[in-house]
C-alpha cells in the first residue's frame, strides 16, 4: 500500500511538473490561452504546490494579458500578506479594480499599498483610472509628472508656471509651456515659456515670445540675445548677425556686447564667410583678450586659417598663443593642432616630435584635443612617412591589440588586416544572429537562481527570486533596481536583457570583463527585426544601425538628450520632421519619436542620406551627431582623410564617432 501511495504521489508530481513546463513554454510564446489552460490543470493537480510556488500570481498575470480582469483580481487577491509578492499583488489587484470600475475596492487597495511603493507604478494606475481617483494618487506623489497631471486636472496655471521655472529641459516643461502659453501676460512668464520652447527646439513658438519680452527694458538684453540664438540654431545666420549687432550696439560696455560679438564671428564661420570670420575673431581677441573667451576665439581663428589654406598664419597664431599662459588643456589642443598642420605639410619629423611630446603628457578630453591612442597612431603615420617601417609597425601592433577601438581598427588595416567583422557600407545581408538563441543561453545561465518546485513557501524568499522563478523578467528587471536588492552585475544584466530593458543590461554588463558570454549583454541586439527591415528598405548595413542606437540611447526608447533629441536614434525635432517629410510621414509629432519603429525608420533613412551624401562612415557619423554643415568645415581643414576624425571640432562628436566604430566592431564580431 505504501508503494502504491508513493507511486501515486510521484505520478501527480510528474503531471504537475509537466503542466507547469507547458505553461512556461506557452508564456514564452505569448500564447495566453494555452498558458491559462496549463496553469489551471496544474492547480487541479496540486493546489497546495500551486500556491507554494506563487502560481496564483502567474495566473493573474496571464489573465491580465487576456484582459480577463475579474479573474486577474481573484488570483492576485489570493496572495497572502506574508508573501514577498504581496505588495505587487495588491498593485495588480488595484489595476484590475480600476479596469472593472470597482471604485470602493480600488480605494481600499490603494490604501493597502506600502508607503514606499514605486511612484511610477502608482502613476500608471492614475493614468489608467483618470478623474478623481487619479487626482487622489497625484496628490500623494511628489514627482514633476504627478504635479503636472494634477495641474491639468485642476487647470492650475500657477503650478504649471512653477514647473516651468524649476526646470525647462524635460518633457514636463514642454507640456507645461504649451498649456501655460495662452495665459502668459508678464514678461517674466514670456521668458520662461520661450526658454522652455527653445530648449526643446520649438523655435517657431519661442521666437515671438522672446521678441515680445524684449519690449520690456528689464528683459530686453536677454530676450534679444536669445532671439539671436534662435536664428543661429535655425541656421539663419544673416538674421542672427543683425540681432547680435543690435545687441552689441545697444548694450555697449556690457557682457552682452562681448558675447554678441563672439557670436557674430561664429556666424560668419558657419556661413563659410571666412574672411569676415577672421576679422571678427581678430577684433574680438584684441578687444577683450583674457577678459573674453580668448582661448576659444584663438582656436577658431586657427581653424579659419586652416580652411583658407593659410597654414603658416595658423602656425604663427599657435606659436604666439603657446608663448602665453594657457590652461593645460588648451596647450595640448594647440600642440596637437600644430602637429597636424606640420604633418599635412609633409614636415613629418617636426610633427613626430610634437606627437611624441604629447604622448608623454597626461592628455585630457576637450574640443580639439587628442587621445593617447590617437597620438600614438599619428606617431606611427609619421614614422611610416619617414621610412621607419619597423617603428611604425610596432606602434600599429600595439594599437591593433584593441580590436574594437577606432584607431585599433585603423592600425589593423595598416598591418594588412581587415577591421573586426568588416562589412561593406551598404550590406543588407548582415542581420545579426537570431536573438532567441542568445536569450535561451542567458536564461539557461540564470537557471541556478531559480529555486526548485517546493511543497511550501520558503521564509527566505524575496521578490526578485520569486519573479525569477516565475520567469516574469519584466517585473524582476524593475525590482532589481529597488533599494535593498543586492543582485550581482552578471545576473542583473541577464535579467534586464531577458526583460528587454537593454539599457540596464548594458549598464550592468559594463562592470563585467568583456568575454564571449558577456559581450551580448553589453551589446544587445534589441529591436532586431525592425532594424533589419529598416536597413533593407534603406539599403544600409543593419550593424551600423545597432551601433548608432547603442551609442545614442543604449536602446532606451524613452531617452532624451539635452539637445532635445528623442528616442532610440535620438533625432532632434527639425531633423526628424525633414526626414519624415521625405519618407511620406507629414504628420510626425515630437512624441512619436519615442516610438521605436518610428525612430528606427527615420534614423535608418537619415543614416542612408548621410552616407550617400558624404560617402564616408566617419563623416556620416560626425554629421549625424554634429550636423552636416559642421562636417564641411572640419573636412575643409585638410585634404588628407587621415586627419578628419582628429579634426572634428566638437569633443562630443569626436567621442561619438570613436564610440560608434567600437560598438559596430563589437556587433560585427557576432557575425563571425
ABEGO torsion letter per residue (X at the ends): XAAAAAAAAAAAAAAAAAAAAAAAAAAAAGBAAAAAAAAAAAAAABAAAAAAAGAAAAAAAAAAAAGBAAAAAAAAAABBAABAAAAAAAAAAAAAAAAAGBAAAAAAAAAABBAABBAAAAAAAAAAAEEAAAAAAAAABABAAAAAAAAAAAGBAAAAAAAAAABAABAAAAAAAAAAAAABABAAAAAAAAAAAAAAGBAAAAAAAAAAAAABAAAAAAAAAAAAAAAAAAGBAAAAAAAAAAAAAAABGBAAAAAAAAAAAAAAAAAGBAAAAAAAAAAAAAAAEAABBAAAAAAAAAAAAAAAGBAAAAAAAAAAAAABBBBAAAAAAAAAAAAAAAAAAGBAAAAAAAAAAAAABBBBBBBGBBBAAAAAAAAAAAAAAAGBAAAAAAAAAAAAABAABAAAAAAAAAAGBBBBGBBBAABAAABBBBAAAAAAAAAAAAAAABBBBBABBBAABBAAAAAAAAGBAAAAAAAAABBGBBBBAAAAAAAAAAAGBAAAAAAAAAABBBBAAAAAAABBBBGAAAAAAAAAAAGBBAAAAAAAAAAAAGGBAABBBAAGBBEAAGBBAAAAAAAAAAAGBAABBAAAAABAAAAAAAAAAAAAAAAAAAGBAAAAAAAAAAEAAAAAAAAAABABAAAAAAABABAAAAAAAAAAAAAAAAAAAAAX
